[in-house]
Amino acid sequence: MDLGVAASGKGRVVDAIAEYREVLRRKKDHPEGHYNLGHALHAKGLLEEAIVEYREAVRLNEDYAEAHCNLGHALRQQGDFRKALEELRRGHELGSKNPSWPYPSAQWVRYCERLLDLDGKLPGFLEGKTKPASAAERLELAQICSLKHLNRAAARFYEEALGEEPKLNARHRYNAACAAALAGCGQGKDADKLEAKERARLRGQALDWLRADLEVTARRLVNESNNAVMFANVLRHWLADADLAGVRGPQSLARLPEAERQPWQKLWGDVADTLARAQGNATPQKKSAAK
């Protein structure tokens, strides 16, 4: 989340949503209440509901810079870059008037301008009429395609970018795996008609990327035990991320070809084992009493 009071943990987010709904029940024309509720809904991944609350916050207070910015972020996550840019520009215009404005809103505006520009050129990239200028541009196109649920195209751009610049793997391999897993399970506007062979290839690519990321995480856990909490949070996200639901869990794995089932089961077993080690390292050890 980009602005506001961040709620950490699912329980805290749910509690925050209930608390803000109660505030608004007592005083519905409360812009901060709508903003805070929108923020909590956003943190829970409920974009549509968050957008409704952010819009109500700016309706009640047209000069609410933070609400304009977070509305812009939510719209960007929906792939509506034009409307997102309008809100981010308005939020930056209002917020930057305050000398103590702490947010990099000018950077957000530039980033959204870039996405809007690339989005306008996306058909040419998808049709192969235009070639990305660099691995970095391929990554930007992959992110745009993911936001637009063009998961097959996103996986292709990620694959090309990571192949061209292997150093990018550490930062982008997980998102690439999510795109490939979604497309490999037939999810996305451009993936529902993929042939079985291509779906299997994409699932295999997702598995390879996740396996590589897990191996890096396991090594870092040994060498950076002070970061065990961070590693545990990352792996818990793996086990809950809806993008990977098609290749995780008994019911989903039962739908995969038998040859794929065991490697995926092995991966998730290793994820659970690594998570257990991370949690163990994160637990303070009691000092033995001096005799």
FENCOR-V248693 format. One record per backbone hydrogen bond with DSSP energy under -0.5 kcal/mol. NH is the residue of the N-H (numbers start at 1). CO is the residue of the C=O. E is the energy in kcal/mol with one decimal. If there is no record, write none. Layout:
BEGIN
NH,CO,E / NH,CO,E
END
This chain:
BEGIN
6,4,-0.7 / 8,6,-0.5 / 9,7,-0.5 / 13,9,-1.9 / 14,10,-2.5 / 15,11,-2.4 / 16,12,-2.5 / 17,13,-2.5 / 18,14,-2.1 / 19,15,-2.4 / 20,16,-2.7 / 21,17,-2.2 / 22,18,-1.8 / 23,19,-2.0 / 24,20,-2.3 / 25,21,-1.7 / 26,22,-1.5 / 27,23,-1.9 / 30,28,-1.1 / 31,29,-0.6 / 34,30,-2.0 / 35,31,-2.6 / 36,32,-2.9 / 37,33,-2.4 / 38,34,-2.5 / 39,35,-2.5 / 40,36,-2.3 / 41,37,-2.7 / 42,38,-2.4 / 43,39,-2.4 / 44,40,-1.3 / 45,42,-1.6 / 46,41,-2.7 / 47,45,-1.4 / 50,46,-2.4 / 51,47,-2.9 / 52,48,-1.7 / 53,49,-1.7 / 54,50,-2.8 / 55,51,-2.6 / 56,52,-1.8 / 57,53,-2.2 / 58,54,-2.2 / 59,55,-1.8 / 60,56,-2.1 / 61,57,-1.7 / 64,61,-1.7 / 65,63,-1.4 / 68,64,-2.1 / 69,65,-2.3 / 70,66,-2.7 / 71,67,-2.3 / 72,68,-2.1 / 73,69,-2.4 / 74,70,-2.3 / 75,71,-2.4 / 76,72,-2.3 / 77,73,-2.1 / 78,74,-0.9 / 79,76,-1.6 / 80,75,-2.3 / 81,79,-1.3 / 84,80,-2.1 / 85,81,-2.4 / 86,82,-1.7 / 87,83,-1.9 / 88,84,-2.6 / 89,85,-2.6 / 90,86,-2.0 / 91,87,-2.8 / 92,88,-2.6 / 93,89,-2.6 / 94,90,-2.3 / 95,91,-3.0 / 96,92,-2.6 / 97,94,-1.0 / 98,95,-1.9 / 99,97,-0.6 / 101,98,-2.2 / 105,103,-2.0 / 108,104,-1.7 / 109,105,-2.2 / 110,106,-2.2 / 111,107,-2.4 / 112,108,-2.3 / 113,109,-2.4 / 114,110,-2.1 / 115,111,-2.1 / 116,112,-2.6 / 117,113,-2.2 / 118,114,-2.5 / 119,115,-2.7 / 120,116,-1.7 / 121,117,-0.9 / 121,118,-0.6 / 122,118,-0.7 / 122,119,-0.8 / 124,121,-0.7 / 125,121,-1.4 / 126,122,-2.9 / 127,123,-2.1 / 128,125,-0.8 / 129,124,-1.6 / 130,124,-1.7 / 138,134,-1.8 / 139,135,-2.1 / 140,136,-1.9 / 141,137,-2.3 / 142,138,-2.4 / 143,139,-2.3 / 144,140,-2.2 / 145,141,-2.6 / 146,142,-2.3 / 147,143,-2.1 / 148,144,-1.7 / 149,146,-1.5 / 150,145,-3.4 / 151,149,-1.0 / 154,150,-2.4 / 155,151,-2.5 / 156,152,-2.0 / 157,153,-2.6 / 158,154,-2.6 / 159,155,-2.6 / 160,156,-2.4 / 161,157,-2.5 / 162,158,-3.0 / 163,159,-1.8 / 164,160,-1.9 / 165,161,-2.6 / 168,165,-2.4 / 169,166,-1.8 / 171,168,-0.9 / 172,168,-1.8 / 173,169,-2.3 / 176,172,-2.1 / 177,173,-2.4 / 178,174,-2.2 / 179,175,-2.2 / 180,176,-2.5 / 181,177,-2.7 / 182,178,-2.5 / 183,179,-2.4 / 184,180,-2.7 / 185,181,-1.1 / 185,182,-0.6 / 186,183,-1.9 / 187,182,-2.9 / 189,149,-2.7 / 190,149,-0.5 / 191,188,-1.3 / 192,188,-0.8 / 194,191,-1.3 / 199,195,-2.3 / 200,196,-2.4 / 201,197,-2.0 / 202,198,-2.3 / 203,199,-2.5 / 204,200,-2.3 / 205,201,-2.3 / 206,202,-2.5 / 207,203,-2.4 / 208,204,-2.3 / 209,205,-2.4 / 210,206,-2.5 / 211,207,-2.7 / 212,208,-2.3 / 213,209,-2.2 / 214,210,-2.7 / 215,211,-2.2 / 216,212,-1.8 / 217,213,-2.4 / 218,214,-2.7 / 219,215,-2.0 / 220,216,-2.6 / 221,217,-2.2 / 222,218,-1.2 / 223,219,-1.8 / 224,220,-2.8 / 227,224,-2.4 / 228,225,-1.5 / 231,227,-2.1 / 232,228,-2.6 / 233,229,-2.3 / 234,230,-2.1 / 235,231,-2.3 / 236,232,-2.3 / 237,233,-1.8 / 238,234,-1.7 / 239,235,-1.7 / 240,236,-0.5 / 240,237,-1.3 / 241,237,-2.2 / 244,241,-1.5 / 245,242,-1.4 / 247,244,-1.8 / 248,245,-1.1 / 253,249,-2.7 / 254,250,-1.9 / 255,251,-0.7 / 255,252,-1.0 / 256,253,-1.3 / 260,257,-1.6 / 261,257,-1.3 / 262,258,-0.9 / 264,260,-1.7 / 265,261,-2.5 / 266,262,-2.8 / 267,263,-2.1 / 268,264,-2.4 / 269,265,-2.1 / 270,266,-2.3 / 271,267,-2.5 / 272,268,-2.2 / 273,269,-2.1 / 274,270,-2.6 / 275,271,-2.6 / 276,272,-2.2 / 277,273,-1.9 / 278,274,-2.4 / 279,275,-2.9 / 280,276,-2.1 / 281,277,-2.4 / 282,278,-1.7 / 283,279,-0.8 / 283,280,-0.6 / 284,282,-0.6
END
